[in-house]
């Protein structure tokens, strides 16, 4: 991917990266969503939906897309609303909105239930679905994403000092968008939130380019600001009320031990994860476990998936 593209000038077709998958579009919840699909295509096969984090797109799951597809799962790695090749409507960027999108995509793919796996922001969407759409879940996996009620210990305790310093920059509506479209904010966040040895220059260039698709930066930041605002106030009470009951579905919670965004030692929530909660800490990996430790991530997912009733 060429990282010399003019700011804001990347076409969404740049997200259609070739590989061991097929690119498809589906209409759901009033918008059009793009996803890369691998594995068998029959609707009778178990469906796994993969959700990327802030500043990324479906490509973040390229390793697991192939591994899970080869294992016989029907896998769809989608671009969230506002990202890459999916629609970017003017509204609908709260976590409940994004959860409704995913539930609608599952139904549009001909499935009544699916396993939803999300990283970072996508992990928060997966957590949200356990409260808003439990009926469509066979299981939910959150990777590098604290439970929505985890900040009960205090956002400043959960976040690293680095993350707290970056929050102010990301909340700035003009600066942050300009730093994504004209600067290297995406690369800076990828490098500072990860562990050692990732990302490569190519990884940064790919994500930087796709965040320069028109309107992608502003919509991605809108999602992030809603999440940040929720943790510090705003609609926190209403959102938190959704999680009064523990999840009724199976939960896998994966966390990179070297995450520089959240404190890994405070992320595990067996008291909030329900009766079928499984925790896995990945040594050496930072905030982007699917890419920093792809084999370990795939192995954890496959082992957990094998025990689910689909």
Secondary structure, 3 states (H helix, E strand, C coil): CCCCCCCCCECHHHHCCCCCCEEEEEEECCEEEEEEEECCCCCCCCEEEEECCCCCCHHHHHHHHHHHHHCCCEEEEECCCCCCCCCCCCCCCCHHHHHHHHHHHHHHCCCCCEEEEEECHHHHHHHHHHHHCHHHEEEEEEECCCCCCHHHHCHHHHECHHHHHHHHHHHCHHHHHHHHHCCCHHHHHHHHHCCCCCCCHHHHHHHHHHCCECCHHHHHHHHHHHHHHHHHCCCHHHHHHCCCCCCCCEEEEEEECCCCCECHHHCCCCCCCCCCEEEEEECCCCCCHHHHCHHHHHHHHHHHHHCCCC
